[in-house]
Amino acid sequence: MFTAWIAFLSLTVLAPDEPPSPPSTPRGIEKPIVQLSTADLPDGIEDEQAYAKWLADRTAALLDAADKTDDPRKRLEARLAASNWMLAAECEPPMSQWLHGIDPGPNGARVGELARRALGHLAIARTDSERYTEQDDYDGEAAFAFETAIETLEAFADALQACVMETADEKAEKSRRAARRLSEYLEDDRPQVAAAAVLWQGVLYGRADRLDRAMRMLPRSAAPPARETLRYSFFAKLLRCKYLAGRGSYATAWRLLLTLEEGSQEWFEDVRLRTEAGRSAMLMKFEICQLWSGAGDDEANRATRAWCDEILAGIREEHFPAGADGGLMRLATAAPMLVPMPDDQPGADPHPDPPSPEP
């Protein structure tokens, strides 16, 4: 899974059965070995495999609660919460890795499985929602919220499933369909829904070889995003840089990345998040320089290659020294959290942004 897309984005070692053809790296400058930040993982959780189990245990607890209750509304709430948790929290680690061009390993294959499971539980939830409206004492406002959540989560489940589909004859069409379905959420009045739709629609149109559509959807402005959508917007802006470099517009991608790098120092109030965002931007700089250094005729590109080699060496030495333990920014959630967690379950945001500093 993921190998075709990672071949385009990757800065690290790819799957051995599908060797990439990346631009040559200057001799003596190794590609950075990077990982996601683990700073805000739960207490006692130190790596991605343990975190995946922690997340899965909470999904299982929610589904168990749905199966055991006799209350139609509580059953519906627990099943919806489990579906949302699968898409938002369980899918986050591999999708965050994927956006950075990191091979997610065994967790990557789980995204498609999680999306399929979520769609199955959402289908059950839809039936339960219809039955709930037949109750004499049903809450009309709650019933509408359930239906809205089901429809929205189904759209994001389709999107995440399409993101990891590798079958060539299905990938493009599935990606286009999922991208079109997200269109109705691009201006949603729920900020995280709209921001997540922009990001994943950009990814999906890229997978469908529709970079023109993707570039029209991804944000151009250097204006600061809203705080509640900051991470989605940051990754969407990084994705625009990737696409520009991928089609050969290296100088434009570089200028945009410099603007993004400068802006992110103001957008992220928390020092740790600001550092992680800066490290993610530096990783993108490394990739753009690699592509730029390997482009064009060797003789004609000599000056550019020398400049890129110098930048690559500086980035590698200053920001990704061998053995350094520095993590990259991760998504807060892969899909927006729409369903409140039951009182006895963990909070709705597995990666909450730190509180703003006191004035």
PyMOL commands that set and color helices and strands:
alter all, ss='L'
color gray80, all
select helices_A, chain A and resi 3-9+48-68+72-90+92-99+105-107+109-132+140-163+168-185+191-207+211-217+227-246+250-267+271-293+302-319
alter helices_A, ss='H'
color red, helices_A
select strands_A, chain A and resi 35-36+327-328
alter strands_A, ss='S'
color yellow, strands_A
deselect
rebuild
show_as cartoon
